[in-house]
Amino acid sequence: MAVLRDVVFDCHHPASLARFWAEVLDGYTVAPYDDEELARLRAMGVHDVEDDPSVLVEAPGRVPRYFFNRVPEPKTVKNRVHLDVHAADRDAEVARLVAAGASEVGRHESWVVLADPEGNEFCVFPA
């Protein structure tokens, strides 16, 4: 039986999209860069973490983890899979996420569809 461990987003700029999703997800942060990881990046020719081609967002002891991987092509169609998040105050959370860089795509009776800064749709539901 398979167990979900990671959710992976293809994107244009992993560092900024990872920061956005760390802001969205309660308890999650961008994984810190230790000396070993910085050395691995330098060996790949990456000298600034803003140029990291694969950024991890995680919460200690929790799954899933979220990886943001650079790909050359832009997003062109609707997501085939998306995330749903729940918040005690849906409208306040939508306002917070829009201020953080999301855009509102549509409103429905109980949920709001947003897009992250690179256009990936996700939904906000009341808790």
Long-range contacts (C-beta under 8 A, 24 or more apart in sequence): 3-63, 4-63, 4-64, 5-63, 5-64, 5-65, 6-63, 6-64, 6-65, 6-66, 6-67, 7-64, 7-65, 7-66, 7-67, 7-83, 8-66, 8-67, 8-68, 8-69, 9-66, 9-67, 9-68, 9-69, 9-120, 10-69, 10-71, 10-75, 11-68, 11-69, 11-70, 11-71, 11-118, 11-120, 12-70, 12-71, 12-74, 12-118, 13-70, 13-118, 14-52, 14-53, 14-54, 14-55, 14-68, 14-69, 14-70, 15-49, 15-50, 15-51, 15-52, 15-55, 15-68, 16-50, 16-117, 17-55, 17-68, 17-116, 17-117, 17-118, 18-55, 18-56, 18-57, 18-66, 18-68, 20-100, 20-101, 20-102, 20-116, 20-117, 21-57, 21-66, 21-68, 21-116, 22-57, 23-97, 23-100, 24-85, 24-97, 24-100, 24-102, 24-116, 24-122, 25-57, 25-59, 25-66, 25-85, 27-59, 27-62, 28-57, 28-58, 28-59, 28-62, 28-66, 29-57, 29-58, 29-59, 30-55, 30-56, 30-57, 31-55, 31-56, 31-57, 31-58, 75-118, 75-119, 75-120, 78-121, 79-120, 79-121, 82-120, 82-121, 82-122, 82-123, 83-122, 83-123, 84-111, 84-122, 84-123, 84-124, 84-125, 85-122, 85-123, 85-124, 85-125, 86-124, 86-125, 86-126, 86-127, 87-124, 87-125, 87-126, 87-127, 88-126, 88-127, 89-126, 90-124, 90-125, 90-126, 93-124, 94-124, 97-124
